[in-house]
Amino acid sequence: MTIKNRFSFKLELKNFIYFSHSTTGSNGRAIKIHKDLFLPFFCGVDPKTHDGQFIIRQIEQLRTTPHHLIMSAGIRFRSPGYTQQLQNLQDNTERMLTVKNVQIMYRISQEAGDRTPTVYIEQARIVDKGDNNSAGFYSRNKLPTGGRGPVTKMKEISLEHRTVFINGLADSLDEAMAQSGNSSSVLFYNPAKVCNDLGVWGAGSRSSITNDAIKELTEGLQLNKSKKVKWVIEGEGGGILTKALKNVKGSLTDHKFKITNPKSDTPKLLQAITEKKGVLPEMFLTHSQNEMSLIATASHKEALIKQIGLLPVDKGMRKKIVSKIESNSDEVKPIMQQATIGVGSKNVTFVQALNSAGIYRK
């Protein structure tokens, strides 16, 4: 969720709720968070863990730590204009705080009903660093002895009769290859930075690393558009494929696509595949009870079912997949219900809702 401007922020004020019982403004600044951030927060922060508690405590510190706010605004010392600079922090400029694997964007503003300037958290996402390997097509070399060699980047992108695996979030190139079960002949490495940008709760903007990755994948698709290629897309991998397909010129009638544990905007991915006349095999969409994937799918269930209804595939297959989506969504329904916090329940804080939903974690 991204609030684009001051006008949008004003319209969303009713959807902000107190972060926790200690951030209601009785001791320091009040801290409020947009209720739509519940799902990404739930997937990245477990209050029962040490890291989860640390993240929550650090966010709560925004109510009493002017030094942190000064540093984030680029003010390094108490200059003669210190008081005015501190006042300027209440200018609705977005600021960022990164704790562990969570990044939040917030602004300080005093709105109608606020007793004092209040911290408004309007974006939260999970960020993972990954390794320094660049995006691209990789394969595992075979050793002269017949054993498995290292994973190296392909010099010639020839994908005829090959299976290409696009990984979801992974800490390293080797981990990404392991996601495929080592059964795919080619890996398109999708770095963590790209997953952070293009996942279902991504940044809403694209870094140069992500743009370069999209370009690499687009070129591979374009070079092999008339060849027979199978694609397996895991987790956040659907985000980069959606962008790349939009850039491909012509059709991909000999390309088959299978999506597993999706954690991106699956309706848009299916639409992009259909527009390029890609092939969707039987049960092209599968889950392995990955909780974050189930939540991501349930978050856009209606749009996904509508898109599946438009696909040029067997009616019986459509019915079977829709039934599975409904079933999977029921599994995380209690968690999804917690995502409605703040509607008619002013006494429920964000952290309280996280704790309540915790009993449904797998």
C-alpha positions as CSV (number, residue, x, y, z in Angstrom):
1,M,0.0,0.0,0.0
2,T,1.4,3.4,-1.0
3,I,-0.1,6.8,-0.2
4,K,0.9,8.9,-3.1
5,N,0.3,12.5,-1.9
6,R,-1.1,14.7,0.8
7,F,-4.6,14.5,-0.5
8,S,-4.6,10.7,-0.5
9,F,-3.2,10.7,3.0
10,K,-6.1,12.9,4.2
11,L,-8.6,10.5,2.7
12,E,-7.0,7.5,4.4
13,L,-6.9,9.0,8.0
14,K,-9.9,7.0,9.1
15,N,-8.0,3.8,8.3
16,F,-5.1,4.5,10.7
17,I,-5.3,2.8,14.1
18,Y,-3.0,3.0,17.1
19,F,0.1,0.7,16.8
20,S,0.0,-0.5,20.4
21,H,-1.4,0.4,23.8
22,S,1.8,2.3,24.6
23,T,1.6,4.5,21.5
24,T,-1.8,6.2,22.1
25,G,-0.2,9.5,22.9
26,S,-0.4,9.3,26.7
27,N,3.4,9.0,26.9
28,G,5.2,10.7,24.0
29,R,3.9,10.9,20.4
30,A,1.0,8.8,19.3
31,I,1.9,6.2,16.6
32,K,-0.7,5.1,14.2
33,I,-0.5,2.5,11.4
34,H,-2.7,1.9,8.4
35,K,-4.8,-1.2,8.9
36,D,-4.1,-2.5,5.3
37,L,-0.5,-3.2,6.4
38,F,-1.7,-6.0,8.7
39,L,-1.1,-8.8,6.2
40,P,2.5,-7.9,5.2
41,F,3.3,-7.3,8.8
42,F,1.8,-10.6,9.9
43,C,3.9,-12.4,7.3
44,G,7.1,-10.8,8.4
45,V,6.7,-10.2,12.2
46,D,5.8,-12.8,14.8
47,P,5.4,-11.1,18.2
48,K,6.2,-14.4,19.9
49,T,9.8,-14.4,18.7
50,H,12.7,-12.4,20.0
51,D,13.1,-10.6,16.6
52,G,9.4,-9.9,16.4
53,Q,9.5,-8.2,19.9
54,F,12.6,-6.3,18.9
55,I,10.9,-4.9,15.8
56,I,7.8,-3.9,17.7
57,R,9.9,-2.1,20.5
58,Q,11.9,-0.2,17.9
59,I,8.8,1.1,16.2
60,E,7.4,2.1,19.6
61,Q,10.6,4.1,20.2
62,L,9.4,6.5,17.5
63,R,7.2,8.1,20.2
64,T,10.0,9.2,22.5
65,T,13.3,9.4,20.5
66,P,13.9,12.7,18.8
67,H,17.5,11.8,18.1
68,H,16.3,9.0,15.8
69,L,14.0,11.4,14.0
70,I,16.7,14.0,13.6
71,M,19.1,11.5,12.1
72,S,16.5,10.2,9.7
73,A,15.9,13.8,8.5
74,G,19.7,14.3,8.0
75,I,20.2,16.6,11.0
76,R,23.4,15.5,12.7
77,F,24.0,17.9,15.6
78,R,22.3,20.7,17.6
79,S,22.9,23.7,15.4
80,P,21.6,27.2,16.3
81,G,18.6,26.4,14.2
82,Y,17.9,23.2,16.1
83,T,14.5,24.1,17.3
84,Q,13.3,25.2,13.9
85,Q,14.8,22.1,12.3
86,L,12.9,19.9,14.8
87,Q,9.7,21.7,14.0
88,N,10.3,21.1,10.3
89,L,10.1,17.4,11.0
90,Q,6.3,17.9,11.1
91,D,6.3,18.6,7.4
92,N,4.6,15.4,6.2
93,T,7.8,14.3,4.5
94,E,8.1,10.5,4.4
95,R,10.8,8.9,6.5
96,M,12.1,5.4,6.6
97,L,13.0,3.0,9.4
98,T,14.5,-0.4,8.8
99,V,14.6,-2.9,11.7
100,K,15.8,-6.5,11.1
101,N,13.9,-7.5,7.9
102,V,11.1,-4.9,8.1
103,Q,11.1,-1.5,6.5
104,I,8.5,1.1,7.3
105,M,7.7,4.4,5.8
106,Y,6.1,7.0,8.0
107,R,5.4,10.7,8.3
108,I,4.8,13.1,11.3
109,S,1.7,15.2,11.2
110,Q,-0.9,16.7,13.5
111,E,-4.3,16.1,12.1
112,A,-7.8,16.8,13.3
113,G,-8.3,15.0,16.6
114,D,-4.6,14.6,17.3
115,R,-3.5,16.2,20.6
116,T,0.1,16.4,19.4
117,P,2.1,15.6,16.3
118,T,1.6,11.9,15.5
119,V,3.6,9.3,13.7
120,Y,1.7,7.8,10.8
121,I,3.0,4.6,9.4
122,E,1.7,4.3,5.8
123,Q,3.9,1.5,4.3
124,A,5.5,-1.6,5.7
125,R,7.3,-4.4,3.8
126,I,9.7,-7.2,4.3
127,V,13.2,-6.6,2.9
128,D,15.8,-9.3,2.4
129,K,19.4,-8.5,1.3
130,G,20.3,-11.7,-0.6
131,D,23.7,-12.0,-2.2
132,N,25.6,-10.0,-4.8
133,N,24.9,-12.3,-7.8
134,S,23.1,-10.5,-10.7
135,A,19.8,-11.6,-12.3
136,G,20.0,-13.8,-15.3
137,F,19.9,-17.3,-16.7
138,Y,22.1,-19.8,-14.9
139,S,22.7,-23.5,-15.3
140,R,24.7,-26.1,-13.3
141,N,27.7,-27.4,-15.2
142,K,28.5,-31.1,-15.2
143,L,31.9,-32.3,-14.1
144,P,34.0,-34.6,-16.3
145,T,33.5,-37.3,-13.6
146,G,29.7,-37.0,-14.0
147,G,29.1,-35.1,-10.8
148,R,27.4,-31.8,-10.4
149,G,29.5,-28.7,-10.9
150,P,29.0,-25.0,-9.9
151,V,26.1,-22.9,-11.0
152,T,27.3,-20.4,-13.6
153,K,25.7,-17.7,-15.8
154,M,24.8,-18.8,-19.3
155,K,26.6,-17.1,-22.2
156,E,24.1,-18.2,-24.8
157,I,20.4,-18.1,-23.8
158,S,19.2,-21.1,-25.8
159,L,16.1,-22.5,-24.1
160,E,14.8,-25.0,-26.7
161,H,13.0,-27.9,-25.0
162,R,14.3,-26.8,-21.6
163,T,12.5,-26.0,-18.3
164,V,13.3,-22.6,-16.8
165,F,12.7,-22.1,-13.1
166,I,12.1,-18.5,-11.8
167,N,12.8,-18.5,-8.1
168,G,11.0,-16.7,-5.3
169,L,12.8,-15.0,-2.4
170,A,16.2,-16.7,-1.7
171,D,19.2,-15.7,0.2
172,S,21.6,-16.8,-2.5
173,L,22.0,-18.2,-6.0
174,D,22.6,-21.7,-4.6
175,E,19.4,-21.5,-2.5
176,A,17.5,-20.3,-5.5
177,M,18.7,-23.4,-7.5
178,A,17.7,-25.6,-4.5
179,Q,14.2,-24.2,-4.7
180,S,13.8,-25.9,-8.0
181,G,14.7,-29.2,-6.5
182,N,17.6,-29.2,-8.9
183,S,15.3,-30.7,-11.5
184,S,15.1,-27.7,-13.8
185,S,17.7,-27.4,-16.5
186,V,17.9,-23.6,-16.2
187,L,17.4,-21.1,-13.4
188,F,16.5,-17.5,-14.0
189,Y,17.9,-16.0,-10.9
190,N,15.5,-13.5,-9.3
191,P,17.6,-11.6,-6.6
192,A,16.1,-10.7,-3.2
193,K,16.1,-7.0,-4.1
194,V,13.8,-7.8,-7.1
195,C,11.5,-9.9,-4.9
196,N,11.3,-7.1,-2.4
197,D,10.3,-4.6,-5.2
198,L,7.8,-6.8,-7.1
199,G,6.3,-9.2,-4.4
200,V,2.6,-8.9,-3.5
201,W,3.5,-6.3,-0.9
202,G,6.3,-4.7,-2.8
203,A,7.7,-1.2,-2.7
204,G,5.5,0.2,-5.4
205,S,8.7,1.5,-7.1
206,R,11.5,-0.2,-9.0
207,S,15.3,0.0,-8.4
208,S,17.9,-0.1,-11.1
209,I,18.6,-3.7,-10.1
210,T,15.0,-4.6,-10.7
211,N,14.9,-2.8,-14.0
212,D,18.0,-4.6,-15.2
213,A,16.5,-8.0,-14.1
214,I,13.4,-7.3,-16.1
215,K,15.5,-6.5,-19.1
216,E,17.5,-9.7,-18.8
217,L,14.3,-11.8,-18.6
218,T,12.6,-9.9,-21.4
219,E,15.6,-10.6,-23.7
220,G,15.6,-14.3,-22.9
221,L,11.9,-14.5,-23.7
222,Q,12.3,-12.5,-26.9
223,L,15.2,-14.6,-28.1
224,N,13.3,-17.9,-27.5
225,K,9.8,-16.8,-28.3
226,S,9.4,-19.3,-31.2
227,K,10.9,-22.2,-29.2
228,K,9.3,-24.8,-26.9
229,V,10.0,-23.8,-23.4
230,K,8.5,-24.7,-20.0
231,W,8.5,-22.2,-17.2
232,V,8.0,-22.9,-13.5
233,I,7.4,-19.7,-11.4
234,E,7.9,-19.9,-7.7
235,G,6.7,-17.3,-5.0
236,E,7.7,-13.7,-5.8
237,G,9.0,-14.8,-9.2
238,G,5.6,-14.0,-10.8
239,G,6.3,-10.3,-10.3
240,I,9.3,-10.1,-12.6
241,L,7.7,-12.4,-15.2
242,T,4.6,-10.2,-15.4
243,K,6.8,-7.1,-16.1
244,A,8.9,-9.0,-18.7
245,L,5.9,-10.5,-20.6
246,K,4.5,-7.0,-21.0
247,N,7.7,-6.0,-22.9
248,V,7.8,-9.1,-25.2
249,K,6.9,-8.4,-28.9
250,G,4.9,-11.2,-30.5
251,S,3.3,-14.4,-29.1
252,L,4.6,-17.2,-27.0
253,T,2.4,-20.0,-28.3
254,D,5.0,-22.7,-27.5
255,H,5.7,-21.6,-24.0
256,K,4.1,-23.4,-21.0
257,F,3.7,-21.7,-17.6
258,K,3.2,-23.3,-14.2
259,I,2.8,-21.2,-11.1
260,T,3.6,-22.5,-7.6
261,N,3.1,-20.8,-4.2
262,P,2.5,-17.4,-5.8
263,K,3.5,-14.3,-3.8
264,S,2.9,-11.7,-6.4
265,D,-0.1,-10.3,-8.2
266,T,-1.3,-13.5,-9.8
267,P,-4.3,-12.1,-11.6
268,K,-2.0,-9.7,-13.5
269,L,0.5,-12.6,-14.3
270,L,-2.3,-14.7,-15.7
271,Q,-3.5,-11.8,-17.8
272,A,0.0,-11.2,-19.2
273,I,0.4,-14.9,-20.1
274,T,-2.9,-14.9,-21.8
275,E,-2.1,-11.8,-23.8
276,K,1.0,-13.4,-25.1
277,K,-0.9,-16.6,-26.0
278,G,1.1,-18.7,-23.5
279,V,0.0,-22.2,-22.6
280,L,-1.4,-23.1,-19.2
281,P,-1.2,-26.8,-18.5
282,E,-3.6,-28.7,-16.2
283,M,-3.4,-27.4,-12.6
284,F,-1.2,-24.6,-13.7
285,L,-1.6,-23.0,-10.2
286,T,-0.5,-25.0,-7.1
287,H,0.2,-24.4,-3.5
288,S,2.2,-26.5,-1.0
289,Q,0.5,-25.0,2.1
290,N,2.9,-22.1,2.2
291,E,1.2,-19.8,4.6
292,M,2.4,-16.5,3.1
293,S,1.4,-17.7,-0.4
294,L,-2.1,-18.7,0.8
295,I,-2.5,-15.2,2.4
296,A,-1.2,-13.5,-0.7
297,T,-3.6,-15.5,-2.9
298,A,-6.6,-14.9,-0.5
299,S,-5.8,-11.1,-0.5
300,H,-6.8,-10.9,-4.2
301,K,-9.0,-14.0,-4.4
302,E,-12.0,-12.3,-6.2
303,A,-9.7,-10.7,-8.9
304,L,-8.0,-14.1,-9.3
305,I,-11.2,-16.1,-9.7
306,K,-12.4,-13.5,-12.2
307,Q,-9.2,-13.7,-14.3
308,I,-9.3,-17.5,-14.3
309,G,-12.9,-17.3,-15.6
310,L,-11.5,-15.5,-18.7
311,L,-8.8,-18.0,-19.4
312,P,-9.1,-20.1,-22.7
313,V,-8.7,-23.4,-20.8
314,D,-10.9,-26.4,-20.1
315,K,-14.0,-25.5,-18.1
316,G,-13.5,-28.5,-15.8
317,M,-10.0,-27.4,-15.1
318,R,-11.1,-23.9,-14.3
319,K,-13.7,-25.2,-11.9
320,K,-11.1,-27.5,-10.2
321,I,-8.6,-24.6,-9.7
322,V,-11.2,-22.2,-8.4
323,S,-12.4,-24.8,-5.9
324,K,-8.9,-25.2,-4.7
325,I,-8.5,-21.4,-4.3
326,E,-11.7,-21.3,-2.3
327,S,-10.5,-24.1,-0.1
328,N,-7.0,-22.6,0.5
329,S,-8.6,-19.2,1.3
330,D,-10.8,-20.8,3.9
331,E,-7.6,-22.0,5.6
332,V,-6.4,-18.5,6.2
333,K,-9.8,-16.9,6.7
334,P,-9.3,-16.2,10.4
335,I,-6.1,-14.3,9.6
336,M,-7.8,-12.4,6.8
337,Q,-10.6,-11.4,9.2
338,Q,-8.0,-9.9,11.5
339,A,-7.0,-7.7,8.6
340,T,-10.2,-5.8,9.0
341,I,-9.0,-4.2,12.2
342,G,-10.0,-0.6,12.8
343,V,-13.4,-0.9,11.3
344,G,-15.8,-0.2,14.2
345,S,-13.3,-1.5,16.8
346,K,-11.4,1.6,18.0
347,N,-10.1,-0.2,21.1
348,V,-8.2,-2.8,19.1
349,T,-4.6,-1.9,18.4
350,F,-2.4,-3.2,15.6
351,V,-0.2,-5.3,17.8
352,Q,-3.2,-6.7,19.7
353,A,-4.6,-7.9,16.4
354,L,-1.2,-9.5,15.5
355,N,-1.2,-11.4,18.8
356,S,-4.8,-12.5,18.3
357,A,-4.1,-13.8,14.8
358,G,-1.0,-15.6,16.1
359,I,-3.0,-18.7,17.2
360,Y,-3.6,-19.3,13.5
361,R,0.1,-19.3,12.4
362,K,1.2,-22.6,11.0
